[in-house]
Amino acid sequence: MLESTTFSLFAGYRYEDQDELAETSLGTSDLGDQFETINTQNLYAGCGLQYSFWKWYAVDLSYRYGDQTSDNPEDEYDEHTVMLR
């Protein structure tokens, strides 16, 4: 019978710029004024615990926290995720 326990930590960060079409008044001929840049930042971190037993079986429990901030308030959120596999 083989048994093992593994613990892991992880984290990440991503920064992204997106050009989106801005709402402008009709009749504008300058195309450069029709786009705006939206900045988005994603941050996540978490941990996991895996227990392996017998030859082919394992149980994995993990937690992940994610946070997204943006220039667009509709795109902001935070989340908590727990997974059991």
N, C-alpha and C positions, 0 to 999 in steps of 0.2 A: 504494500500500500504506500503510495507516494502522496505526501502532503506538502503544500507550500503556501505562504502568505506574502503578498506583494502590496506595497503602498506606493502611490504615485501622486505627484503634484504637477500642475501645469498652469500656464498663464500665457496670455497673448494680447497684442495690441495691433490695431489697424487704423490708419488714417486715410481718408479717401476724399478727393475733390471731384464733384460732378458739375458739369455745366448743364443747366436746365433753362428752358425757354421761359422768359419772364413775361408777365402780363404787362403789355405796353399799350399806349394809346394808338389808335388806328392812324395811318398816314405817316408813321415813322419810317424814314428811308435808310437810316443807319442801322445795319444788321448787328453791329457790335453792341448796341444798347439793348438788344432783345434777349441776351443771355445773362444769367447770373450764376455765380459759382456757389454751390452748397457744400459745406465742409461737414463730414461725418466722422466720428471717432467711435471705434468699438473696443471695449476692454472686457476681457473675460479671465476668470481664474477658477480653479477647482482642485479637487482631490479625488482619489479613488482607492478602493481596497478590494483586492481579489484574493479569494481563497480557493485553491485547487485541491481536489481530493480524489482518491482512487486514481484511475488511469486517465479517464476522459472527461471528468466532470469539474466544473468551476462555477463559483458564484462571484459576481462582480457588483459592487455597490459604488456609485460615484455621485458627486455633487458638482454642479457648475453654476457660477454666478456670471451673468452678462449684463453689461451696461452700454447703451448706445446714446451718444449725445450728438446733436445736429443743429445746424442753423435753421432747419425747418422743424418747428415744434411738433408737427404731426409724426415725425420719424424718430422721436425720442422714446426710449423705454428701458426698463431693467427687468431681468428675469432670473428666476431661481429654478434649476432643474435637478431633480433627483432621479437616478436610473438604477434599476435592479435587473440584472441579467443572469 
